Amino acid sequence: MTHDEELLHIDQVIDRLGTRFPDLPREGVEQVVRSAHEHFATGKVRDFVPLLVERLAREKLQGLVPVVAVEPEAAPKASSEVIGSEVIGSEVPVPRWPVPR
């Protein structure tokens, strides 16, 4: 990977993380990504640098986003059927395949 290709990938990382963390200012996301990129500046093998940068920056950004407790939605009653997002009379369909645990 050339230096220019690497920089292009880093710009794409900024775009992806900016979309993933819309509540954070774009400049802040870019600063975190550039800092993570500098962390790998001395590495000799450059092929995986964008991937490593994205992982490190994502972890740092997740630490900046406040965690908001979400109330679980009430499950439909046993006498209701879910069609799309609407609840209609009948029972809730149960998957017939094994659910991984």
Summary of the structure (lengths in Angstrom):
residues: 101
radius of gyration: 21.5
end to end distance: 40.3
largest distance: 63.2
contacts: 205
relative contact order: 0.13
helix: 48%
strand: 8%
